[in-house]
Amino acid sequence: MWKHKTSDSIIYIDLERKLKHKPTIFADNTNTPFLSSSFDTIFFDPPHDYGRDDSDILGMSRIQKKYAKKTEKRLHSYYGWKYVPTRVEMIKLLYNAQKEFHRILKNDGLLWLKWCELKFTIDRVLAIFHEWTELLRVPVTSTSHTMGQAQTYWICLTKEKREDTQTELG
C-alpha cells in the first residue's frame, strides 16, 4: 500500500514479525498502546479473506521467490489471512478494530478503509462500522491493486457526531 515507509509522520503497525519491511511497532490493531484521540488519520488495510494460509511468502528467500516465478507457481504478497481463520473471526477483527480506531482517532479525524470484496461486499462490511459516517467511496480500477474480479474500494469515514458533542454555529 505504501510507496515510502520512512516518514517520521507515519506509524506502521502489524502483528507479523517476518515482514521484509518491518512496521514501526508490533501491535494488534484491536488493542493498541495509543492514548485516546491521538490520531488525525488512520489507514486500515485488513485481511480481506479468511481461512487461508498465506505465510509461505514470508519465509522465502529472494532465490526461492525467483524460482517460484520461473516454475510459474503462484507467488503472492502477504495478506494476513492466517490471522482470520473463520468468517466469525473476520467479523470480530473488523468490529474490534473499528472500536479501537474510534477510541484513538480525534473527533474530526478520518479513517481510510481499504476493502476487497473477496468474501463480503463493502456494504456488509460498512454495516459493522455503525458509529461512522461514510464521506467518500473510491473504487480501485487498477488491476495491479485488485484481486481477480473482486472489486476493491478505498472508503473515507469519520466518527459520527454524538448529540452531546455537536456545536451549533449561531
C-alpha positions as CSV (number, residue, x, y, z in Angstrom):
1,M,0.0,0.0,0.0
2,W,2.8,2.5,0.9
3,K,5.4,3.6,-1.5
4,H,7.5,5.4,1.1
5,K,7.9,3.8,4.5
6,T,10.5,6.1,6.1
7,S,8.3,9.0,7.1
8,D,8.5,10.1,10.7
9,S,4.9,11.3,10.4
10,I,3.5,7.8,10.0
11,I,3.4,4.9,12.5
12,Y,3.1,1.5,10.8
13,I,1.6,-1.3,13.0
14,D,1.4,-5.0,12.2
15,L,1.3,-8.3,14.1
16,E,3.6,-10.1,11.6
17,R,7.3,-10.2,12.6
18,K,8.6,-11.8,9.4
19,L,7.8,-8.9,7.0
20,K,10.5,-7.6,4.8
21,H,9.7,-4.0,5.7
22,K,9.2,-4.1,9.5
23,P,6.4,-2.0,11.0
24,T,7.2,0.9,13.4
25,I,5.7,-1.2,16.2
26,F,4.3,-4.7,16.5
27,A,0.8,-4.3,17.8
28,D,-2.7,-5.7,17.4
29,N,-5.0,-3.1,15.8
30,T,-7.8,-4.2,18.1
31,N,-5.8,-3.2,21.2
32,T,-3.2,-0.5,20.5
33,P,-0.9,1.2,23.0
34,F,-2.0,4.7,22.0
35,L,-3.8,7.3,24.0
36,S,-7.4,8.2,23.2
37,S,-7.9,10.8,20.5
38,S,-4.2,10.6,19.3
39,F,-4.5,10.5,15.6
40,D,-5.8,12.7,12.8
41,T,-5.9,9.9,10.2
42,I,-5.8,6.1,10.2
43,F,-5.4,3.9,7.2
44,F,-6.8,0.4,7.7
45,D,-6.0,-2.4,5.2
46,P,-7.3,-5.5,6.9
47,P,-7.2,-9.1,5.6
48,H,-10.0,-9.4,3.0
49,D,-10.2,-13.2,3.1
50,Y,-10.2,-15.8,5.8
51,G,-9.3,-19.5,6.3
52,R,-6.3,-19.4,4.1
53,D,-2.6,-19.5,5.0
54,D,-0.5,-17.0,3.1
55,S,2.6,-17.2,5.3
56,D,4.6,-19.1,2.7
57,I,5.7,-15.8,1.2
58,L,7.2,-14.5,4.5
59,G,10.0,-17.1,4.9
60,M,11.0,-17.3,1.2
61,S,14.4,-16.1,0.2
62,R,14.9,-14.0,-2.9
63,I,16.2,-17.1,-4.7
64,Q,13.2,-19.1,-3.7
65,K,10.9,-16.3,-4.9
66,K,12.8,-16.2,-8.2
67,Y,12.4,-20.0,-8.6
68,A,8.7,-19.8,-7.8
69,K,8.3,-17.3,-10.6
70,K,10.3,-19.4,-13.1
71,T,8.3,-22.5,-12.3
72,E,5.1,-20.5,-12.6
73,K,4.0,-21.3,-9.1
74,R,1.6,-18.7,-7.8
75,L,3.6,-16.1,-5.9
76,H,1.6,-13.7,-3.9
77,S,2.0,-10.9,-1.4
78,Y,1.4,-11.2,2.3
79,Y,-2.3,-10.6,3.1
80,G,-2.6,-11.5,6.8
81,W,-5.1,-14.3,6.1
82,K,-3.7,-16.6,8.7
83,Y,-4.9,-14.3,11.5
84,V,-8.5,-14.7,10.5
85,P,-9.2,-18.5,10.2
86,T,-13.0,-18.2,10.1
87,R,-15.8,-15.9,9.0
88,V,-16.7,-15.2,12.6
89,E,-13.0,-14.2,13.3
90,M,-13.1,-11.9,10.3
91,I,-16.2,-10.1,11.6
92,K,-14.7,-9.9,15.2
93,L,-11.5,-8.4,13.8
94,L,-13.3,-5.7,11.8
95,Y,-15.6,-4.9,14.7
96,N,-12.9,-4.7,17.4
97,A,-10.5,-2.8,15.1
98,Q,-13.2,-0.1,14.3
99,K,-14.0,0.2,18.0
100,E,-10.3,0.8,18.7
101,F,-9.9,3.2,15.9
102,H,-12.9,5.1,17.2
103,R,-11.1,5.4,20.5
104,I,-7.7,6.6,19.2
105,L,-8.9,8.9,16.4
106,K,-9.6,12.5,17.1
107,N,-13.2,13.7,16.8
108,D,-12.6,15.4,13.4
109,G,-10.2,12.6,12.2
110,L,-10.5,10.4,9.2
111,L,-10.4,6.6,8.9
112,W,-9.5,5.3,5.4
113,L,-10.6,1.7,4.9
114,K,-9.3,-0.4,2.0
115,W,-11.6,-3.3,1.2
116,C,-11.6,-6.0,-1.5
117,E,-14.9,-7.9,-1.9
118,L,-13.5,-11.4,-1.8
119,K,-15.9,-12.7,0.9
120,F,-18.0,-9.7,1.9
121,T,-19.5,-6.8,-0.1
122,I,-18.4,-3.3,1.0
123,D,-21.9,-2.6,2.3
124,R,-21.9,-5.7,4.6
125,V,-18.5,-4.5,6.0
126,L,-19.7,-0.9,6.5
127,A,-22.6,-2.2,8.5
128,I,-20.0,-3.2,11.1
129,F,-18.8,0.4,11.2
130,H,-22.1,1.7,12.6
131,E,-20.5,4.6,14.6
132,W,-19.0,6.1,11.5
133,T,-20.2,8.2,8.6
134,E,-19.1,7.4,5.1
135,L,-17.7,10.5,3.4
136,L,-16.2,9.1,0.2
137,R,-16.1,5.8,-1.7
138,V,-13.4,5.3,-4.4
139,P,-13.4,2.1,-6.5
140,V,-9.9,0.9,-7.4
141,T,-9.7,0.3,-11.1
142,S,-6.0,-0.7,-11.5
143,T,-5.7,-4.4,-11.9
144,S,-2.4,-4.3,-10.1
145,H,-4.3,-3.3,-6.9
146,T,-7.2,-5.7,-7.1
147,M,-7.6,-9.5,-6.8
148,G,-9.1,-11.0,-9.9
149,Q,-12.7,-10.0,-10.5
150,A,-13.3,-8.8,-6.9
151,Q,-13.9,-5.1,-6.6
152,T,-11.6,-3.1,-4.3
153,Y,-12.5,0.2,-2.6
154,W,-11.0,2.9,-0.5
155,I,-13.6,4.3,1.9
156,C,-13.1,7.5,3.9
157,L,-15.0,7.5,7.2
158,T,-15.4,9.9,10.0
159,K,-16.7,9.4,13.5
160,E,-20.4,10.1,13.8
161,K,-21.0,13.2,15.9
162,R,-22.9,12.5,19.0
163,E,-25.6,14.9,20.1
164,D,-23.7,16.0,23.2
165,T,-20.6,16.9,21.2
166,Q,-22.2,18.8,18.3
167,T,-21.7,22.6,18.2
168,E,-24.2,24.9,16.6
169,L,-23.0,28.0,14.8
170,G,-25.2,31.0,15.6
